[in-house]
Amino acid sequence: MVKHTQAHMSRKLNKNQPLALKERTKSQMEYYMGAKLIEIGVNPKSAICRWSLELQGSEEVWTYSAFWGESKEQLLQGQQPLQGAALLNCARANTSQELAAVAQLCGYGKDFDSFQEALKQAQQVTGEIESGAS
């Protein structure tokens, strides 16, 4: 039997929705993820969680991901770095955190130089200007 070591939950929100409603939805998602982790026998405090934000027309798709066990170790060691749009989406959604935390959540561990270079490349490829993540 396969042992899962990560979980993901997404919600679509209208871009024009008041910030308070968006924050409430995000808080609910964090609560539900915690409950799901407890249900499957994972301590929510032992998992690493990250947000991702994808823009789709007039909507924002917020994804909350939890990593534990092997997936958590790979994330902490920088073995699964995000690239392209996935990297930009993760960095954009986690900009309220410090650079070290964002680099780690995006799969770059403590390799800040590679993280910043990957961000620049992703922005060039997608045509986005620099976000506040660096």
N, C-alpha and C positions, 0 to 999 in steps of 0.2 A: 504494500500500500504506500502511495506517495505521501510524504509528509510535507505539507505546505509551510512556507516560511515567510509569506507575505500576503497582504490583502489590500484591495483597492475599492474605493467607493466614489462615485461621481454624481454630481448634480448640475443641472443647467439653471442658470440664473439670468434674468434680464439685466443687461448692462445698466439700464436706467433705474433699476430698483433702488430704493433708499439704502444707504450703507448699513443702517441698523438692521434691516431685514436680511441683508447678505451675511452680516456677522452672526445673526441668530441661526441662519441655516448652517453656517460653518460650525458653530458651537454644537448644533444638533448632530452634525456628521461626526464630530470628534467624540461625542457621547456614544453614538451608535457603534462606532468603531471600537471604542473601549469595551462596550457590552459584548460585542461579537468576539473580541479577543478573549475575554473572560469565559465566554461560552465554550470556546475551543481549547481552554486550558492555558492560555498565554497571559502572563501578567502584563497589562497595558503599560506599566512603568518600565518594563524591560525592553519594550519595542522602540524603534526609531520611527517617527512619523514625519512625513513631508507632504506639503501641498504642491499641486500643480495647477496652473491656470492657463487655459486655452481660449483664445478669442474666436468666436464663430458668429460673424455678422453682428446682430443685435444681442447676442447671448454670450455669457461667460460659462465655460465648463470648468468647474472646480473639482479636482480629484484629490482625495485624501488617501494616502498610502501608508501602510504600516509594515515594517520589516523586523523580523526576529530570527533567532537561530542563525543558520548558515547565510541567509540573505543579509542579515544585519552585519555579520562579520565581513562579508564581501563589500558591502557599502562602506563600512568603516575603514577598510584597507584600500579603498580606491580601485577595486577590481571590476566595478561595473559603472564606469563613467557614462553619464548621459551625453548625447551629441545632438546637434541641430535643434529642431523645434522643441524636442522634449527637454533639452537643457535650458533653453530660453523660458519655457513654460514653468519649469521648476524654479529657476532663479527669480523669475517675475513674481511668483506666488510666495516666495520666502524672503523677499527683500527687507522685511522688518527685522530680520536676524543679522547677526554679525557675519562678516565675510567668511570666517572659518567655519561657521555652522552651515552656511549656504553651500560652500564648496563640498563639505562632507555630505550634505543631503543630496547633492547632485552627483555624488559618486566619485569625487576627486580626492577624498581623504584630506591630507594636509598639503597636497601639491597645488598651492595657490596659483603658481605661474601657469601650469597647464590648464587650470580652471579658467583663468582670465583669458588665456589664448583661445581656448575652445569657445568661450562666450563671444569673443571678437569674430571668430570664424563663423559661428552660427548666425550672428547678426549680419555679417556680410552676405552670407548665402540667402538668408530670408529677407534681406533688405531693411531690417529694423535698425534704428539708431540705438545707441547704448542705453540700456536700462540702468536703474540705480543699483544693480546687484553687485557691482564691483567696487 
